[in-house]
Amino acid sequence: MTTPSLPLPDLDGATALVAGGTGNVGFFAVDALLRAGADVLVPTRDNSKFDRLRSRLAPALRDRLTGLPGDVGDPEGAREIAEQARSKTFGGLDAVISTVATWRQGPPVLSAGLDAFRDVIEGALYPHFVIAEAFVPVLKAGGSFTTINGPVGFTTAVQSSTGPIAAATAAQNRLVLAVADETGGAPRVNDVVMWAYLGPDGTRPGSNLRGEEVGAFLSWLTGPDAAQVHGRTIHLRTPDQVRRTLTGTPQTGDLG
């Protein structure tokens, strides 16, 4: 659960959608948004995963969590979910956070063949495009669209076994920045490169950032204090960076 000492924005009355909300990163985003006062919508294909998400939340938060049935990674399914979301809001969504991509090790770039390479690219990159295409039009002009990215596409050295996922994460970043240029800041669009290791039971051992810190930062990015943050590639690395941002004292480089 979110550490009480982490300040959260006032999102009372806001409605946010978290794509991938039943996953490892998604849980912390959902939890922080609910604690900040937002109503949260989570697309889901698997009722058991949605039920597990609910069970991990404080009972007082569960009434403001709504599941939307469907496949958010499929273009038609995403459009159907977007219409469900539109019907539950007045004037559109206030925030969308896309946490759908997962880490994929391998295959080597040249030896595995095109099909294996395509599987990694399609699984890690395409869902973010599908979600942006379906949900950016449903956002309010003052809303926020955020994607979660991984760091491997931004490291100096790239190994053969991480080449495909590195290519996908680098491409995701370029895609998100292109979407940001297209919206012109209405809504705001940002790519958060998360240097944390989160698993199905919470923060993994050895992670510098806790999941609660990631969730708190993502909730801040959707709120009014981040109204001027647009078109950024934000490398989320340290607890101090998170705390400075949440308390309104970010340093140069904290926000990309």
WOJORA-V359345 format. One line per field, one symbol per residue. ss: DSSP state (h for helix, s for strand, l for the rest). burial: b if it has 16 or more other ideal C-beta (glycine too) atoms within 10 Angstrom, else e. A space follows every 10 residues. Layout:
ss = ???
burial = ???
//
This chain:
ss = llllllllll llllsssssl lllhhhhhhh hhhhhlllss ssssllhhhh hhhhhhllhh hhhhsssssl llllhhhhhh hhhhhhhlll llssssssll llllllllll lllhhhhhhh hhhhhhhhhh hhhhhhhhss sssssssssl hhhhlllllh hhhhhhhhhh hhhhhhhhhh hhhllllsss sssslllssl lsslllllll hhhhhhhhhh hhlhhhllll llssssllhh hhhhhhllll llllll
burial = ebeeebebbe beebbbbbbb bbbbbbbbbb bbbbbbbbbb bbbbeeeeeb eebeeebeee beeebebbeb bbbeeebbbb bbebbeeebe ebbbbbbbbb beebebbebe ebeeeebeeb bebbbbbbbb bbebbbebbb eebbbbbbbb ebbbeeebee ebbbbbbbbb bbbebbbebb eebeeebbbb bbbbbbebee eebeeebebb bbbbbbbbbb bbbeebeebb bbbbbbbeee bbbebbeeee eeebbe
//
